[in-house]
Amino acid sequence: MDLPLFPLNTVLCPGIALPLHVFEDRYRALVRHCLETTSPFGVVLIREGREVGSGAISFSGVGTIAEIRDAGRHDDGRFDLLVVGTRRFGIRRVLEGRGPYLVADVAILDETVDDPGIAHQLAMKATRRFVTYLELLQPRSGETSEDIDVRVEVETEPAEEDDEDAEEAEESGGSEGASEATTGGGEGAAEPPDEEEGSGSRRRRRRVLIPDDPTVLSHLLAGILQIELPRRQALLELGTTEERLVALLTLIDREILLLRRRLRAFIPDARVVGPRRS
């Protein structure tokens, strides 16, 4: 399939939402095309070069299809987008002379699970260790920390109300007493709107579902874990879910060790050491 490409200094993983501010002419044209045809584009990691300007760039051969979930257009033609990664693709070849932006012939990459039992065991272990990682990210007394601005597209389900809650809601004659959301909050965590049901307009609480699909979980953790871009790209490119989960466990263990010692992996800031490269 032919896919417009948007090279960026980031790695988009399936299931992760990415806000974009589009101001360069060629990528404005890309966005206009995608909006007019309701088609996606591909996000690939820049290896060498810059996001802006006319210089040559090189980029990874594996990327993620991005579907536009929300788009706003400024009077001067700039766009603000919210896109979500869906499927991985591999670039067969870049097509010449297709317009101001890059277009490639790509193949959708299969999500392979060699042994479902082992994959589920690895997924459960990765989930437990990731919870420990998140707990260690919380600042201790006297410490400050940067917010983790990662957005995910999550599935939710109505949370069951107990009999007492239901009785209180009925006695109050409305929905106010039973509308508290149970979704976790924080930077980048979306709280879904309350859902009204039936003529009584009783709103049901909703809760985020942790994906039980090892492949979905592996991509979400790869997108959320605060690691260097080459490592995230390597996770994206792994051939099987089991391989990705094993690699994630190693990376999470590294991060846990560093956080317990109140250290972080050193990642040079391109704004200080030179031009931004990935």
QUITA-V948996 format. One record per pair of residues at least 12 apart in sequence whose C-alpha atoms are under 10 Angstrom apart, sorted by the first residue. I is the first residue (numbers start at 1). J is the second residue. Records with the same first field share a line. If there is no record, write none. Layout:
# QUITA-V948996
I = J / J
This chain:
# QUITA-V948996
1 = 89 / 91 / 92 / 104 / 105 / 106 / 107 / 108
2 = 41 / 42 / 91 / 92 / 93 / 94 / 95 / 103 / 104 / 105 / 106 / 107
3 = 39 / 40 / 41 / 42 / 43 / 65 / 89 / 91 / 94 / 95 / 102 / 103 / 104 / 105 / 106 / 107
4 = 27 / 30 / 31 / 33 / 34 / 39 / 40 / 41 / 42 / 43 / 65 / 94 / 95 / 98 / 99 / 101 / 102 / 103 / 104 / 105 / 106
5 = 27 / 30 / 40 / 41 / 42 / 43 / 44 / 63 / 64 / 65 / 66 / 91 / 94 / 101 / 102 / 103 / 104
6 = 26 / 27 / 30 / 31 / 41 / 42 / 43 / 44 / 45 / 46 / 51 / 63 / 65 / 66 / 101 / 102 / 103
7 = 27 / 42 / 43 / 44 / 45 / 46 / 47 / 49 / 50 / 51 / 52 / 57 / 58 / 59 / 60 / 63 / 101 / 102
8 = 43 / 44 / 45 / 46 / 47 / 50 / 51 / 52 / 59 / 278
9 = 43 / 44 / 45 / 46 / 47 / 48 / 49 / 50 / 51 / 59 / 229 / 276 / 277 / 278
10 = 43 / 44 / 45 / 46 / 228 / 229 / 230 / 232 / 233 / 278
11 = 43 / 44 / 45 / 46 / 60 / 62 / 63 / 64 / 85 / 222 / 223 / 228 / 229 / 230 / 231 / 232 / 233 / 234 / 236 / 278
12 = 42 / 43 / 44 / 45 / 63 / 64 / 65 / 66 / 83 / 84 / 85 / 86 / 88 / 219 / 222 / 223 / 232 / 233 / 236
13 = 43 / 63 / 64 / 65 / 66 / 84 / 85 / 86 / 87 / 88 / 152 / 216 / 218 / 219 / 220 / 221 / 222 / 223 / 224 / 232 / 233 / 235 / 236
14 = 63 / 64 / 65 / 66 / 84 / 85 / 86 / 87 / 88 / 152 / 153 / 215 / 216 / 217 / 218 / 219 / 220 / 222 / 223 / 236
15 = 64 / 66 / 83 / 84 / 85 / 86 / 87 / 151 / 152 / 153 / 154 / 216 / 217 / 219 / 220 / 221 / 223
16 = 66 / 83 / 84 / 85 / 86 / 150 / 151 / 152 / 153 / 154 / 219 / 220 / 221 / 222 / 223 / 224
17 = 66 / 67 / 68 / 69 / 82 / 83 / 84 / 85 / 86 / 150 / 151 / 152 / 153 / 154 / 188 / 223
18 = 66 / 68 / 69 / 81 / 82 / 83 / 84 / 85 / 149 / 150 / 151 / 152
19 = 68 / 69 / 70 / 71 / 80 / 81 / 82 / 83 / 84 / 150 / 151
20 = 71 / 79 / 80 / 81 / 82 / 83
21 = 71 / 72 / 73 / 78 / 79 / 80 / 81 / 82
22 = 73 / 77 / 78 / 79 / 80 / 81
23 = 52 / 74 / 76 / 77 / 78 / 79 / 80
24 = 51 / 52 / 53 / 77 / 78 / 79
25 = 52 / 77 / 78 / 100 / 101
26 = 52 / 99 / 100 / 101 / 102
27 = 52 / 78 / 79 / 100 / 101 / 102
28 = 73 / 77 / 78 / 79 / 100 / 101
29 = 77 / 99 / 100 / 101
30 = 99 / 100 / 101 / 102 / 103
31 = 68 / 71 / 78 / 79 / 81
32 = 73 / 77 / 79
34 = 67 / 68
35 = 68 / 71
38 = 67 / 68
39 = 66 / 67 / 68
40 = 65 / 66 / 67 / 68 / 83 / 84 / 85 / 86
41 = 64 / 65 / 66 / 67 / 68 / 83 / 85 / 103
42 = 62 / 63 / 64 / 65 / 66 / 67 / 85 / 86 / 87 / 88 / 89 / 91 / 102 / 103 / 104 / 106
43 = 59 / 60 / 62 / 63 / 64 / 65 / 66 / 85 / 88 / 89
44 = 58 / 59 / 60 / 61 / 62 / 63 / 64 / 65 / 89 / 90 / 91 / 233
45 = 58 / 59 / 60 / 61 / 62 / 63 / 64 / 229 / 230 / 233 / 277 / 278
46 = 58 / 59 / 60 / 61 / 277 / 278
47 = 59 / 60 / 230 / 277 / 278
48 = 60 / 276 / 277 / 278
49 = 275 / 276 / 277 / 278
50 = 275 / 276 / 277 / 278
51 = 276 / 277
59 = 278
60 = 90 / 91 / 233 / 237
61 = 89 / 90 / 91 / 92 / 93 / 106 / 237
62 = 88 / 89 / 90 / 91 / 92 / 106 / 107 / 108 / 109 / 233 / 234 / 236 / 237
63 = 85 / 87 / 88 / 89 / 90 / 91 / 106 / 108 / 109 / 233 / 236 / 237
64 = 84 / 85 / 86 / 87 / 88 / 89 / 90 / 108 / 109 / 236
65 = 83 / 84 / 85 / 86 / 87 / 88 / 89 / 108
66 = 82 / 83 / 84 / 85 / 86 / 87 / 88
67 = 82 / 83 / 84 / 85 / 86 / 87
68 = 81 / 82 / 83 / 84 / 85
69 = 81 / 82 / 83 / 84
70 = 82 / 83 / 84
71 = 83
82 = 151
83 = 153
84 = 151 / 152 / 153
85 = 152 / 153 / 219
86 = 153
87 = 108 / 109 / 110 / 111
88 = 106 / 107 / 108 / 109 / 110 / 111 / 236 / 237
89 = 105 / 106 / 107 / 108 / 109 / 110 / 237
90 = 104 / 105 / 106 / 107 / 108 / 109 / 237
91 = 103 / 104 / 105 / 106 / 107 / 108
92 = 104 / 105 / 106 / 107
93 = 105 / 106 / 107
94 = 106
109 = 237 / 239
110 = 239 / 240
111 = 215 / 216 / 238 / 239 / 240 / 241
112 = 215 / 238 / 239 / 240 / 241 / 242 / 243
113 = 214 / 215 / 239 / 240 / 241 / 242 / 243
114 = 240 / 241 / 242 / 243
115 = 240 / 241 / 242
116 = 213 / 214 / 241 / 242
118 = 214 / 241 / 242
119 = 213 / 214 / 215 / 218 / 240 / 241 / 242 / 243 / 244 / 245 / 246
120 = 212 / 213 / 214 / 215 / 241 / 242 / 245
121 = 214 / 242 / 245
122 = 214 / 218 / 241 / 242 / 243 / 244 / 245 / 246 / 248 / 249
123 = 211 / 212 / 213 / 214 / 215 / 216 / 217 / 218 / 241 / 242 / 245 / 246 / 248 / 249
124 = 212 / 214 / 217 / 245
125 = 245 / 246 / 249
126 = 214 / 217 / 218 / 221 / 245 / 246 / 248 / 249 / 250 / 252 / 253
127 = 210 / 217 / 218 / 221 / 249
129 = 248 / 249 / 252 / 253 / 256
130 = 221 / 224 / 225 / 248 / 249 / 252 / 253 / 255 / 256
132 = 252 / 253 / 256
133 = 225 / 252 / 253 / 254 / 255 / 256 / 257 / 259 / 260
134 = 225 / 256 / 259
135 = 256 / 259
136 = 255 / 256 / 257 / 258 / 259 / 260 / 262
137 = 255 / 256 / 259 / 260 / 262
138 = 259
139 = 262
140 = 262
147 = 186 / 187 / 188
148 = 186 / 187 / 188 / 224 / 225 / 226
149 = 186 / 187 / 188 / 189 / 224
150 = 187 / 188 / 189 / 223 / 224 / 225 / 226
151 = 187 / 188 / 189 / 190 / 220 / 223 / 224
152 = 188 / 189 / 190 / 220 / 223 / 224
153 = 189 / 190 / 220
154 = 189 / 190 / 192 / 207 / 208 / 209 / 210 / 211 / 220
155 = 192 / 206 / 207 / 208 / 209 / 210 / 211
156 = 183 / 191 / 192 / 205 / 206 / 207 / 208 / 209 / 210
157 = 204 / 205 / 206 / 207 / 208 / 209
158 = 181 / 182 / 194 / 195 / 203 / 204 / 205 / 206 / 207 / 208
159 = 181 / 182 / 183 / 204 / 205 / 206 / 207 / 208
160 = 204 / 205 / 206 / 207
161 = 178 / 204 / 205
165 = 177 / 178
166 = 178 / 202
169 = 202 / 203
170 = 200 / 202
173 = 200 / 201 / 202
174 = 200 / 201 / 202 / 203
175 = 196 / 200 / 201 / 202 / 203 / 204
176 = 202 / 203
177 = 202 / 203
178 = 202 / 203 / 204 / 205
179 = 193 / 194 / 195 / 196 / 202 / 203 / 204 / 205 / 206
180 = 194 / 203 / 204 / 205 / 206
181 = 193 / 194 / 203 / 204 / 205 / 206 / 207
182 = 205 / 206 / 207 / 208
183 = 205 / 206 / 207 / 208 / 209
184 = 207 / 208
190 = 208
191 = 206 / 207 / 208
192 = 205 / 206 / 207 / 208
193 = 205 / 206
194 = 206
214 = 241 / 242 / 244 / 245
215 = 240 / 241 / 242 / 244 / 245
216 = 241
217 = 241 / 245
218 = 235 / 236 / 241 / 242 / 243 / 244 / 245 / 246 / 247 / 248
219 = 232 / 235 / 236 / 241 / 244 / 245 / 248
221 = 235 / 244 / 245 / 248 / 252
222 = 234 / 235 / 236 / 244 / 245 / 247 / 248 / 251
223 = 235 / 236
225 = 248 / 251 / 252 / 255
226 = 251 / 252 / 255 / 264 / 265
227 = 251 / 252 / 255 / 264 / 265 / 266 / 267
228 = 265 / 266 / 267 / 268 / 278
229 = 267 / 278
230 = 278
231 = 247 / 248 / 251
232 = 248
234 = 247
235 = 247 / 248
